[in-house]
Amino acid sequence: MSSIGTGYDLSASTFSPDGRVFQVEYAMKAVENSSTAIGIRCKDGVVFGVEKLVLSKLYEQGSNKRIFNIDRHVGMAVAGLLADARSLSEVAREEASNFRSNYGHDIPLKHLSERVAMYVHAYTLYSAVRPFGCSFILGSYDQDDGPQLYMVDPSGISYGYWGCAIGKAKQAAKTEIEKLQMKDMTCRELVKEVAKIIYIVHDEVKDKSFELELSWVGEVTNGRHELVPKDIREEAEKYAKDSLEEEDDSDEDNM
């Protein structure tokens, strides 16, 4: 039974006869039109990588970032509508801040992701509001729980992961992530693989230039979420480009 164009997609509070909420599906489509973001958890931390498309040569380098600091131990990578993502990052910061003022210690990531997911879900229940057009990945590290990684989508579902991808090339990125032995890797090893995956899934035909954003949280940063230092990022980008060239050369040899 097809319900497209029959009025069931006019409100987020209306189910179609076959049990779908079209406004939420459209929000997920907005995420799929966005540049790719990935998060991978390893034995001593979490690494984020984002393919930030540069739509104009006039943009200042480093503007419109897609990786946010939520708390000193929590990072967030987003895909979808950036304005919606910024709004949700503020909600997450407020939740983390309130938890610390009430309980006197850092918020556990499972609790934070569930709280923000509840907020996102509330925007799928009423006809007066629209769902958020973004998905986001949350990662943290602490001494008690170790590294943790969660992903929240526009429907308000929160899942825990070892590695996940969101955005237009999420399927290709997931395939590459599944090849990794991330449980045995450190952050320093993983940051090269994350850069490599972003370079592999980038579509050079449709999207010409992009900026690679990398951040990490783990033992290497003493549990603080930070952008990857410039020298390590450049080394990771060099490794990614070299790996791509080697794969291209081997493909040509096989032909």
Accessible surface in RSA format (square Angstrom, percent):
REM  Atomic radii and reference values for relative SASA: ProtOr
REM  Chains: A
REM  Algorithm: Lee & Richards
REM  Probe-radius: 1.40
REM  Slices: 20
REM RES _ NUM      All-atoms   Total-Side   Main-Chain    Non-polar    All polar
REM                ABS   REL    ABS   REL    ABS   REL    ABS   REL    ABS   REL
RES MET A   1   169.42  87.7  98.56  65.2  70.86 168.7 108.88  92.6  60.54  80.2
RES SER A   2    95.61  80.8  64.60  86.2  31.01  71.4  50.25 107.0  45.36  63.5
RES SER A   3     2.43   2.1   0.79   1.1   1.64   3.8   1.56   3.3   0.88   1.2
RES ILE A   4   116.57  66.3  98.99  73.7  17.58  42.4  98.99  71.3  17.58  47.7
RES GLY A   5    65.48  80.7   0.00   N/A  65.48  80.7  32.96  90.4  32.52  72.8
RES THR A   6    85.06  60.5  55.54  56.3  29.52  70.3  65.00  87.3  20.06  30.3
RES GLY A   7    36.56  45.1   0.00   N/A  36.56  45.1  20.83  57.2  15.73  35.2
RES TYR A   8    74.41  34.7  74.41  42.3   0.00   0.0  36.41  27.4  38.00  46.8
RES ASP A   9    27.46  19.2  24.32  24.2   3.14   7.4   1.28   3.0  26.18  26.1
RES LEU A  10   148.32  82.6 117.92  84.4  30.40  76.4 120.39  84.5  27.93  75.2
RES SER A  11    21.68  18.3  18.04  24.1   3.63   8.4  21.42  45.6   0.26   0.4
RES ALA A  12     5.43   5.0   0.63   1.0   4.80  10.9   0.63   0.9   4.80  12.7
RES SER A  13    58.01  49.0  26.14  34.9  31.87  73.4  21.22  45.2  36.78  51.5
RES THR A  14    49.80  35.4  46.38  47.0   3.42   8.2  31.82  42.7  17.98  27.2
RES PHE A  15   138.58  69.3 125.00  77.4  13.58  35.3 125.00  75.8  13.58  38.9
RES SER A  16     4.52   3.8   0.00   0.0   4.52  10.4   0.26   0.5   4.27   6.0
RES PRO A  17    76.50  55.8  33.55  30.6  42.96 156.1  46.85  38.7  29.66 184.3
RES ASP A  18    58.78  41.2  27.76  27.6  31.03  73.4  31.26  73.6  27.53  27.5
RES GLY A  19    52.07  64.2   0.00   N/A  52.07  64.2  26.97  74.0  25.10  56.2
RES ARG A  20    90.87  38.2  87.29  44.5   3.58   8.5  34.96  47.8  55.91  33.9
RES VAL A  21    30.74  20.2  25.64  23.2   5.10  12.3  25.64  22.3   5.10  13.8
RES PHE A  22     1.34   0.7   1.34   0.8   0.00   0.0   1.34   0.8   0.00   0.0
RES GLN A  23    44.87  25.1  43.07  31.5   1.80   4.3   2.89   6.1  41.98  31.8
RES VAL A  24    14.49   9.5  14.49  13.1   0.00   0.0  14.49  12.6   0.00   0.0
RES GLU A  25    59.70  34.3  53.11  40.2   6.59  15.7  31.13  60.2  28.56  23.3
RES TYR A  26    89.36  41.7  83.20  47.3   6.15  16.0  77.55  58.3  11.81  14.6
RES ALA A  27     9.41   8.7   3.07   4.7   6.34  14.4   8.84  12.4   0.57   1.5
RES MET A  28    61.47  31.8  60.32  39.9   1.15   2.7  33.97  28.9  27.50  36.4
RES LYS A  29   123.38  60.2 122.83  75.4   0.55   1.3  76.90  69.2  46.48  49.5
RES ALA A  30    28.22  25.9  18.86  29.1   9.36  21.3  23.50  33.1   4.71  12.5
RES VAL A  31     8.34   5.5   8.34   7.6   0.00   0.0   8.34   7.2   0.00   0.0
RES GLU A  32    63.59  36.5  58.09  43.9   5.51  13.1  16.11  31.2  47.48  38.8
RES ASN A  33   107.73  74.3  86.00  83.1  21.73  52.3  28.62  68.9  79.12  76.5
RES SER A  34    11.66   9.8   3.39   4.5   8.26  19.0  11.66  24.8   0.00   0.0
RES SER A  35     5.29   4.5   2.59   3.5   2.70   6.2   0.92   2.0   4.37   6.1
RES THR A  36     0.45   0.3   0.45   0.5   0.00   0.0   0.00   0.0   0.45   0.7
RES ALA A  37     0.02   0.0   0.02   0.0   0.00   0.0   0.02   0.0   0.00   0.0
RES ILE A  38     0.00   0.0   0.00   0.0   0.00   0.0   0.00   0.0   0.00   0.0
RES GLY A  39     0.00   0.0   0.00   N/A   0.00   0.0   0.00   0.0   0.00   0.0
RES ILE A  40     0.00   0.0   0.00   0.0   0.00   0.0   0.00   0.0   0.00   0.0
RES ARG A  41    56.69  23.8  56.69  28.9   0.00   0.0   0.00   0.0  56.69  34.4
RES CYS A  42     0.00   0.0   0.00   0.0   0.00   0.0   0.00   0.0   0.00   0.0
RES LYS A  43   115.42  56.3  90.79  55.7  24.62  58.6  49.99  45.0  65.43  69.7
RES ASP A  44    20.46  14.3  20.18  20.1   0.28   0.7   7.01  16.5  13.45  13.4
RES GLY A  45     0.00   0.0   0.00   N/A   0.00   0.0   0.00   0.0   0.00   0.0
RES VAL A  46     0.00   0.0   0.00   0.0   0.00   0.0   0.00   0.0   0.00   0.0
RES VAL A  47     0.00   0.0   0.00   0.0   0.00   0.0   0.00   0.0   0.00   0.0
RES PHE A  48     0.00   0.0   0.00   0.0   0.00   0.0   0.00   0.0   0.00   0.0
RES GLY A  49     0.00   0.0   0.00   N/A   0.00   0.0   0.00   0.0   0.00   0.0
RES VAL A  50     0.18   0.1   0.18   0.2   0.00   0.0   0.18   0.2   0.00   0.0
RES GLU A  51     2.54   1.5   2.54   1.9   0.00   0.0   0.00   0.0   2.54   2.1
RES LYS A  52    14.22   6.9  14.22   8.7   0.00   0.0  13.42  12.1   0.79   0.8
RES LEU A  53    33.26  18.5  20.36  14.6  12.89  32.4  20.36  14.3  12.89  34.7
RES VAL A  54    40.40  26.6  26.22  23.7  14.17  34.2  26.71  23.2  13.68  37.1
RES LEU A  55   144.80  80.6 109.62  78.4  35.18  88.4 113.73  79.9  31.07  83.6
RES SER A  56    38.38  32.4  30.89  41.2   7.48  17.2  29.01  61.8   9.37  13.1
RES LYS A  57   208.12 101.5 173.10 106.2  35.02  83.4 120.99 108.9  87.13  92.8
RES LEU A  58   169.44  94.4 139.57  99.8  29.87  75.1 143.91 101.1  25.53  68.7
RES TYR A  59   108.36  50.6  88.92  50.6  19.44  50.6  59.12  44.4  49.24  60.7
RES GLU A  60   139.77  80.2 125.68  95.1  14.08  33.5  49.55  95.8  90.22  73.7
RES GLN A  61   143.80  80.4 120.12  87.8  23.68  56.4  40.88  87.0 102.91  78.1
RES GLY A  62    24.72  30.5   0.00   N/A  24.72  30.5  16.18  44.4   8.54  19.1
RES SER A  63    41.60  35.2  30.69  41.0  10.91  25.1  36.23  77.1   5.38   7.5
RES ASN A  64    66.46  45.8  57.38  55.5   9.08  21.9  10.75  25.9  55.71  53.9
RES LYS A  65    80.55  39.3  75.06  46.1   5.48  13.1  55.44  49.9  25.11  26.7
RES ARG A  66    33.89  14.2  33.89  17.3   0.00   0.0   0.07   0.1  33.82  20.5
RES ILE A  67    10.15   5.8   1.26   0.9   8.89  21.4   1.26   0.9   8.89  24.1
RES PHE A  68    23.22  11.6  19.78  12.3   3.45   9.0  23.22  14.1   0.00   0.0
RES ASN A  69    79.56  54.9  72.11  69.7   7.45  17.9  24.27  58.4  55.29  53.4
RES ILE A  70    10.64   6.1   0.00   0.0  10.64  25.7   0.65   0.5   9.99  27.1
RES ASP A  71    18.59  13.0   9.63   9.6   8.96  21.2   9.38  22.1   9.21   9.2
RES ARG A  72   121.28  50.9 106.28  54.2  15.00  35.7  37.33  51.0  83.95  50.9
RES HIS A  73     5.39   2.9   5.39   3.7   0.00   0.0   5.28   5.4   0.12   0.1
RES VAL A  74     0.00   0.0   0.00   0.0   0.00   0.0   0.00   0.0   0.00   0.0
RES GLY A  75     0.00   0.0   0.00   N/A   0.00   0.0   0.00   0.0   0.00   0.0
RES MET A  76     0.00   0.0   0.00   0.0   0.00   0.0   0.00   0.0   0.00   0.0
RES ALA A  77     0.00   0.0   0.00   0.0   0.00   0.0   0.00   0.0   0.00   0.0
RES VAL A  78     0.15   0.1   0.08   0.1   0.07   0.2   0.08   0.1   0.07   0.2
RES ALA A  79     0.18   0.2   0.00   0.0   0.18   0.4   0.18   0.3   0.00   0.0
RES GLY A  80     5.95   7.3   0.00   N/A   5.95   7.3   1.60   4.4   4.35   9.7
RES LEU A  81    83.54  46.5  81.16  58.1   2.38   6.0  83.54  58.7   0.00   0.0
RES LEU A  82    30.61  17.0  24.86  17.8   5.75  14.5  24.93  17.5   5.68  15.3
RES ALA A  83    74.10  68.1  61.76  95.3  12.33  28.1  63.85  89.9  10.25  27.1
RES ASP A  84    14.11   9.9  12.77  12.7   1.33   3.2   1.58   3.7  12.53  12.5
RES ALA A  85     0.68   0.6   0.66   1.0   0.02   0.0   0.68   1.0   0.00   0.0
RES ARG A  86   106.36  44.7 105.79  53.9   0.57   1.4  43.28  59.2  63.08  38.2
RES SER A  87    50.95  43.1  40.63  54.2  10.32  23.8  29.13  62.0  21.81  30.6
RES LEU A  88     0.26   0.1   0.26   0.2   0.00   0.0   0.26   0.2   0.00   0.0
RES SER A  89     1.51   1.3   1.51   2.0   0.00   0.0   0.00   0.0   1.51   2.1
RES GLU A  90    98.57  56.6  96.89  73.3   1.68   4.0  46.15  89.3  52.42  42.8
RES VAL A  91    26.49  17.4  23.30  21.1   3.19   7.7  26.22  22.8   0.27   0.7
RES ALA A  92     0.02   0.0   0.02   0.0   0.00   0.0   0.02   0.0   0.00   0.0
RES ARG A  93    78.15  32.8  74.84  38.2   3.30   7.9  33.47  45.7  44.67  27.1
RES GLU A  94   114.14  65.5 109.31  82.7   4.83  11.5  32.76  63.4  81.39  66.4
RES GLU A  95    38.57  22.1  37.06  28.0   1.50   3.6   1.89   3.7  36.68  29.9
RES ALA A  96     1.39   1.3   1.36   2.1   0.03   0.1   1.36   1.9   0.03   0.1
RES SER A  97    64.51  54.5  59.30  79.1   5.21  12.0  26.01  55.4  38.50  53.9
RES ASN A  98    72.79  50.2  72.40  70.0   0.39   0.9  15.00  36.1  57.79  55.9
RES PHE A  99    25.29  12.7  22.03  13.6   3.26   8.5  24.85  15.1   0.44   1.3
RES ARG A 100    65.78  27.6  62.72  32.0   3.06   7.3  42.97  58.7  22.81  13.8
RES SER A 101    92.40  78.1  51.85  69.2  40.56  93.4  51.77 110.2  40.64  56.9
RES ASN A 102   108.03  74.5  74.18  71.7  33.85  81.5  13.49  32.5  94.54  91.4
RES TYR A 103   142.48  66.5 115.65  65.8  26.83  69.8  75.23  56.5  67.25  82.9
RES GLY A 104    64.84  80.0   0.00   N/A  64.84  80.0  31.65  86.9  33.20  74.3
RES HIS A 105    99.71  54.5  94.64  65.8   5.07  13.0  70.16  72.3  29.55  34.4
RES ASP A 106    42.81  30.0  34.62  34.5   8.19  19.4  11.75  27.6  31.06  31.0
RES ILE A 107     1.45   0.8   0.84   0.6   0.61   1.5   0.84   0.6   0.61   1.6
RES PRO A 108    44.80  32.7  42.99  39.2   1.81   6.6  44.80  37.0   0.00   0.0
RES LEU A 109     0.70   0.4   0.00   0.0   0.70   1.8   0.00   0.0   0.70   1.9
RES LYS A 110   108.42  52.9 108.37  66.5   0.05   0.1  76.48  68.8  31.94  34.0
RES HIS A 111    75.06  41.0  72.12  50.1   2.95   7.5  43.05  44.4  32.01  37.2
RES LEU A 112     0.00   0.0   0.00   0.0   0.00   0.0   0.00   0.0   0.00   0.0
RES SER A 113     0.00   0.0   0.00   0.0   0.00   0.0   0.00   0.0   0.00   0.0
RES GLU A 114    77.23  44.3  75.35  57.0   1.88   4.5  29.48  57.0  47.75  39.0
RES ARG A 115    98.83  41.5  94.45  48.1   4.38  10.4   9.98  13.6  88.84  53.8
RES VAL A 116     0.05   0.0   0.02   0.0   0.03   0.1   0.05   0.0   0.00   0.0
RES ALA A 117     5.65   5.2   5.54   8.6   0.11   0.2   5.65   8.0   0.00   0.0
RES MET A 118   119.67  62.0 111.09  73.5   8.59  20.4  93.39  79.4  26.28  34.8
RES TYR A 119    77.85  36.3  71.91  40.9   5.93  15.4  54.83  41.2  23.02  28.4
RES VAL A 120     1.21   0.8   1.21   1.1   0.00   0.0   1.21   1.1   0.00   0.0
RES HIS A 121    81.43  44.5  81.43  56.6   0.00   0.0  44.47  45.8  36.96  43.0
RES ALA A 122    35.04  32.2  33.85  52.2   1.19   2.7  34.46  48.5   0.59   1.6
RES TYR A 123    65.64  30.6  65.53  37.3   0.11   0.3  31.77  23.9  33.87  41.8
RES THR A 124    14.50  10.3   8.43   8.5   6.07  14.5   3.78   5.1  10.73  16.2
RES LEU A 125    83.19  46.3  67.15  48.0  16.04  40.3  69.22  48.6  13.98  37.6
RES TYR A 126   128.24  59.9 125.71  71.5   2.53   6.6  88.92  66.8  39.32  48.5
RES SER A 127    81.74  69.1  53.63  71.6  28.11  64.8  18.54  39.5  63.20  88.5
RES ALA A 128    97.71  89.8  57.25  88.3  40.46  92.0  68.22  96.1  29.50  78.1
RES VAL A 129    54.54  35.9  42.06  38.1  12.48  30.1  49.46  43.0   5.08  13.8
RES ARG A 130   128.80  54.1 120.89  61.6   7.91  18.8  67.12  91.7  61.68  37.4
RES PRO A 131     5.07   3.7   3.19   2.9   1.87   6.8   3.19   2.6   1.87  11.6
RES PHE A 132    16.33   8.2  16.24  10.1   0.08   0.2  16.33   9.9   0.00   0.0
RES GLY A 133     2.89   3.6   0.00   N/A   2.89   3.6   2.89   7.9   0.00   0.0
RES CYS A 134     1.46   1.1   0.02   0.0   1.43   3.4   0.01   0.0   1.44   1.6
RES SER A 135     4.67   3.9   4.67   6.2   0.00   0.0   0.00   0.0   4.67   6.5
RES PHE A 136     1.00   0.5   1.00   0.6   0.00   0.0   1.00   0.6   0.00   0.0
RES ILE A 137     0.00   0.0   0.00   0.0   0.00   0.0   0.00   0.0   0.00   0.0
RES LEU A 138     0.04   0.0   0.04   0.0   0.00   0.0   0.04   0.0   0.00   0.0
RES GLY A 139     0.00   0.0   0.00   N/A   0.00   0.0   0.00   0.0   0.00   0.0
RES SER A 140     1.26   1.1   1.26   1.7   0.00   0.0   0.00   0.0   1.26   1.8
RES TYR A 141    16.09   7.5  14.78   8.4   1.31   3.4   3.40   2.6  12.69  15.6
RES ASP A 142    35.81  25.1  30.67  30.5   5.14  12.1  24.12  56.8  11.69  11.7
RES GLN A 143   159.46  89.2 130.32  95.2  29.14  69.4  60.02 127.8  99.44  75.4
RES ASP A 144   139.16  97.5 102.59 102.1  36.58  86.5  28.84  67.9 110.33 110.0
RES ASP A 145    76.10  53.3  48.91  48.7  27.20  64.3  11.81  27.8  64.29  64.1
RES GLY A 146    16.07  19.8   0.00   N/A  16.07  19.8  14.68  40.3   1.39   3.1
RES PRO A 147    17.19  12.5  16.54  15.1   0.65   2.4  16.54  13.7   0.65   4.0
RES GLN A 148    32.67  18.3  32.51  23.8   0.15   0.4   6.20  13.2  26.46  20.1
RES LEU A 149     1.24   0.7   0.00   0.0   1.24   3.1   0.00   0.0   1.24   3.3
RES TYR A 150    28.95  13.5  28.92  16.5   0.03   0.1  13.49  10.1  15.46  19.1
RES MET A 151    22.89  11.9  22.74  15.0   0.16   0.4  22.04  18.7   0.85   1.1
RES VAL A 152     0.42   0.3   0.21   0.2   0.21   0.5   0.21   0.2   0.21   0.6
RES ASP A 153    28.44  19.9  27.65  27.5   0.79   1.9   8.46  19.9  19.98  19.9
RES PRO A 154     0.74   0.5   0.74   0.7   0.00   0.0   0.74   0.6   0.00   0.0
RES SER A 155    24.83  21.0  18.03  24.1   6.80  15.7  18.13  38.6   6.69   9.4
RES GLY A 156    15.49  19.1   0.00   N/A  15.49  19.1   0.48   1.3  15.01  33.6
RES ILE A 157    79.11  45.0  74.33  55.4   4.79  11.5  78.02  56.2   1.10   3.0
RES SER A 158    33.68  28.5   6.88   9.2  26.80  61.7   5.70  12.1  27.97  39.2
RES TYR A 159   121.00  56.5 118.93  67.7   2.07   5.4  84.11  63.2  36.89  45.5
RES GLY A 160    49.70  61.3   0.00   N/A  49.70  61.3  16.95  46.5  32.75  73.3
RES TYR A 161    59.12  27.6  52.13  29.7   6.99  18.2  40.98  30.8  18.14  22.4
RES TRP A 162    86.03  34.5  80.99  39.2   5.04  11.8  65.34  34.8  20.68  33.6
RES GLY A 163    18.01  22.2   0.00   N/A  18.01  22.2   0.28   0.8  17.73  39.7
RES CYS A 164     0.64   0.5   0.28   0.3   0.36   0.9   0.64   1.6   0.00   0.0
RES ALA A 165     0.57   0.5   0.00   0.0   0.57   1.3   0.00   0.0   0.57   1.5
RES ILE A 166     5.29   3.0   5.09   3.8   0.19   0.5   5.29   3.8   0.00   0.0
RES GLY A 167     1.00   1.2   0.00   N/A   1.00   1.2   0.00   0.0   1.00   2.2
RES LYS A 168    83.22  40.6  52.06  31.9  31.15  74.2  34.07  30.7  49.14  52.3
RES ALA A 169    16.94  15.6  10.54  16.3   6.40  14.6  16.94  23.9   0.00   0.0
RES LYS A 170    69.29  33.8  69.28  42.5   0.01   0.0  27.27  24.5  42.02  44.8
RES GLN A 171   121.88  68.2 120.84  88.3   1.04   2.5  63.19 134.5  58.69  44.5
RES ALA A 172    49.72  45.7  39.86  61.5   9.86  22.4  47.10  66.3   2.62   6.9
RES ALA A 173     0.00   0.0   0.00   0.0   0.00   0.0   0.00   0.0   0.00   0.0
RES LYS A 174    60.40  29.5  59.65  36.6   0.74   1.8  26.45  23.8  33.94  36.2
RES THR A 175    69.93  49.7  67.78  68.7   2.15   5.1  49.63  66.7  20.30  30.7
RES GLU A 176    33.94  19.5  32.04  24.2   1.89   4.5   0.85   1.6  33.09  27.0
RES ILE A 177     6.31   3.6   6.31   4.7   0.00   0.0   6.31   4.5   0.00   0.0
RES GLU A 178   139.87  80.3 109.47  82.8  30.40  72.4  49.43  95.6  90.44  73.8
RES LYS A 179   136.90  66.8 107.91  66.2  28.99  69.0  80.43  72.4  56.47  60.2
RES LEU A 180    28.46  15.9  19.45  13.9   9.02  22.7  21.34  15.0   7.12  19.2
RES GLN A 181   126.88  70.9 119.89  87.6   6.99  16.6  48.35 102.9  78.53  59.6
RES MET A 182    21.33  11.0  21.14  14.0   0.19   0.4   7.27   6.2  14.06  18.6
RES LYS A 183   122.93  60.0 112.15  68.8  10.77  25.6  59.17  53.3  63.76  67.9
RES ASP A 184   101.83  71.3  86.60  86.2  15.23  36.0  29.67  69.8  72.16  72.0
RES MET A 185    29.06  15.0  29.04  19.2   0.02   0.0  26.11  22.2   2.96   3.9
RES THR A 186    38.46  27.4  38.46  39.0   0.00   0.0  34.04  45.7   4.43   6.7
RES CYS A 187     0.35   0.3   0.26   0.3   0.09   0.2   0.26   0.7   0.09   0.1
RES ARG A 188   132.84  55.8 126.88  64.7   5.97  14.2  57.04  78.0  75.80  45.9
RES GLU A 189    92.13  52.9  84.53  64.0   7.59  18.1  39.68  76.7  52.45  42.8
RES LEU A 190     0.00   0.0   0.00   0.0   0.00   0.0   0.00   0.0   0.00   0.0
RES VAL A 191     0.87   0.6   0.87   0.8   0.00   0.0   0.87   0.8   0.00   0.0
RES LYS A 192    65.69  32.0  65.69  40.3   0.00   0.0  21.30  19.2  44.39  47.3
RES GLU A 193    30.45  17.5  30.45  23.0   0.00   0.0   1.53   3.0  28.92  23.6
RES VAL A 194     0.00   0.0   0.00   0.0   0.00   0.0   0.00   0.0   0.00   0.0
RES ALA A 195     0.00   0.0   0.00   0.0   0.00   0.0   0.00   0.0   0.00   0.0
RES LYS A 196    44.62  21.8  44.62  27.4   0.00   0.0   5.50   5.0  39.11  41.7
RES ILE A 197     4.60   2.6   4.60   3.4   0.00   0.0   4.60   3.3   0.00   0.0
RES ILE A 198     0.00   0.0   0.00   0.0   0.00   0.0   0.00   0.0   0.00   0.0
RES TYR A 199    32.80  15.3  26.52  15.1   6.28  16.4  17.72  13.3  15.08  18.6
RES ILE A 200    48.71  27.7  27.21  20.3  21.50  51.8  28.00  20.2  20.72  56.2
RES VAL A 201    16.15  10.6   0.03   0.0  16.12  38.8   4.84   4.2  11.31  30.7
RES HIS A 202    17.73   9.7   5.22   3.6  12.51  32.0   5.24   5.4  12.49  14.5
RES ASP A 203    53.32  37.4  45.78  45.6   7.54  17.8  23.68  55.7  29.64  29.6
RES GLU A 204   123.39  70.8 115.60  87.5   7.79  18.6  35.09  67.9  88.30  72.1
RES VAL A 205   125.95  82.9 112.16 101.5  13.79  33.2 116.59 101.3   9.36  25.4
RES LYS A 206   168.40  82.2 134.27  82.4  34.13  81.3  85.36  76.8  83.04  88.4
RES ASP A 207    22.51  15.8  17.59  17.5   4.92  11.6   7.08  16.7  15.44  15.4
RES LYS A 208   158.66  77.4 137.68  84.5  20.98  50.0 113.65 102.3  45.01  47.9
RES SER A 209    62.36  52.7  54.20  72.3   8.16  18.8  46.72  99.5  15.63  21.9
RES PHE A 210    37.48  18.7  13.22   8.2  24.26  63.1  13.22   8.0  24.26  69.4
RES GLU A 211    40.85  23.5  37.79  28.6   3.06   7.3  21.94  42.4  18.91  15.4
RES LEU A 212    13.80   7.7   0.08   0.1  13.72  34.5   0.08   0.1  13.72  36.9
RES GLU A 213    10.14   5.8   6.72   5.1   3.42   8.1  10.13  19.6   0.01   0.0
RES LEU A 214     3.32   1.9   0.00   0.0   3.32   8.4   0.00   0.0   3.32   8.9
RES SER A 215     0.00   0.0   0.00   0.0   0.00   0.0   0.00   0.0   0.00   0.0
RES TRP A 216     5.49   2.2   5.49   2.7   0.00   0.0   4.33   2.3   1.17   1.9
RES VAL A 217     0.00   0.0   0.00   0.0   0.00   0.0   0.00   0.0   0.00   0.0
RES GLY A 218     0.00   0.0   0.00   N/A   0.00   0.0   0.00   0.0   0.00   0.0
RES GLU A 219   103.69  59.5  87.95  66.5  15.74  37.5  27.34  52.9  76.35  62.3
RES VAL A 220    52.07  34.3  17.16  15.5  34.91  84.1  27.20  23.6  24.87  67.5
RES THR A 221    11.03   7.8   2.82   2.9   8.21  19.6   8.51  11.4   2.52   3.8
RES ASN A 222   137.17  94.6 107.50 103.9  29.67  71.4  31.11  74.9 106.06 102.5
RES GLY A 223    14.00  17.3   0.00   N/A  14.00  17.3   9.63  26.4   4.37   9.8
RES ARG A 224   125.77  52.8 125.77  64.1   0.00   0.0  31.34  42.8  94.43  57.2
RES HIS A 225    10.54   5.8   4.30   3.0   6.25  16.0   4.21   4.3   6.33   7.4
RES GLU A 226    78.14  44.9  73.47  55.6   4.67  11.1  28.96  56.0  49.18  40.2
RES LEU A 227    91.40  50.9  77.04  55.1  14.36  36.1  77.04  54.1  14.36  38.6
RES VAL A 228     6.00   3.9   0.00   0.0   6.00  14.4   0.00   0.0   6.00  16.3
RES PRO A 229    60.61  44.2  50.07  45.6  10.54  38.3  60.61  50.0   0.00   0.0
RES LYS A 230   138.19  67.4 129.71  79.6   8.48  20.2  73.06  65.8  65.13  69.4
RES ASP A 231    98.55  69.0  89.16  88.7   9.39  22.2  45.12 106.2  53.44  53.3
RES ILE A 232    27.33  15.6  26.78  20.0   0.55   1.3  26.92  19.4   0.41   1.1
RES ARG A 233    64.66  27.1  64.66  33.0   0.00   0.0   4.41   6.0  60.25  36.5
RES GLU A 234    86.05  49.4  80.07  60.6   5.97  14.2  33.02  63.9  53.02  43.3
RES GLU A 235    92.38  53.0  85.24  64.5   7.14  17.0  37.57  72.7  54.81  44.7
RES ALA A 236     0.34   0.3   0.07   0.1   0.26   0.6   0.07   0.1   0.26   0.7
RES GLU A 237    32.47  18.6  32.47  24.6   0.00   0.0   6.46  12.5  26.01  21.2
RES LYS A 238   135.43  66.1 131.19  80.5   4.24  10.1  97.82  88.0  37.61  40.1
RES TYR A 239    75.53  35.3  70.68  40.2   4.84  12.6  54.46  40.9  21.07  26.0
RES ALA A 240     0.00   0.0   0.00   0.0   0.00   0.0   0.00   0.0   0.00   0.0
RES LYS A 241    99.98  48.8  98.20  60.3   1.78   4.2  51.51  46.4  48.48  51.6
RES ASP A 242    54.18  38.0  52.62  52.4   1.56   3.7  19.09  44.9  35.09  35.0
RES SER A 243    14.02  11.8  11.82  15.8   2.19   5.1   5.90  12.6   8.12  11.4
RES LEU A 244    42.61  23.7  42.54  30.4   0.06   0.2  42.58  29.9   0.03   0.1
RES GLU A 245   105.85  60.8 104.46  79.0   1.39   3.3  38.82  75.1  67.03  54.7
RES GLU A 246   120.07  68.9 113.63  86.0   6.44  15.3  44.14  85.4  75.93  62.0
RES GLU A 247    73.05  41.9  71.60  54.2   1.45   3.5  36.66  70.9  36.39  29.7
RES ASP A 248    78.57  55.0  76.33  76.0   2.24   5.3  18.46  43.5  60.11  59.9
RES ASP A 249    81.18  56.9  80.22  79.8   0.96   2.3  23.99  56.5  57.19  57.0
RES SER A 250    52.38  44.3  48.78  65.1   3.60   8.3  40.71  86.7  11.67  16.3
RES ASP A 251    80.76  56.6  78.21  77.8   2.55   6.0  23.21  54.6  57.55  57.4
RES GLU A 252   118.01  67.7 103.59  78.4  14.41  34.3  37.31  72.2  80.69  65.9
RES ASP A 253   121.75  85.3  88.52  88.1  33.22  78.6  32.66  76.9  89.08  88.8
RES ASN A 254   128.03  88.3  91.40  88.3  36.63  88.2  31.24  75.2  96.79  93.6
RES MET A 255   196.12 101.6 131.42  87.0  64.70 154.1 129.51 110.1  66.60  88.2
END  Absolute sums over single chains surface
CHAIN  1 A    13155.9      10903.9       2252.0       6826.0       6329.9
END  Absolute sums over all chains
TOTAL         13155.9      10903.9       2252.0       6826.0       6329.9
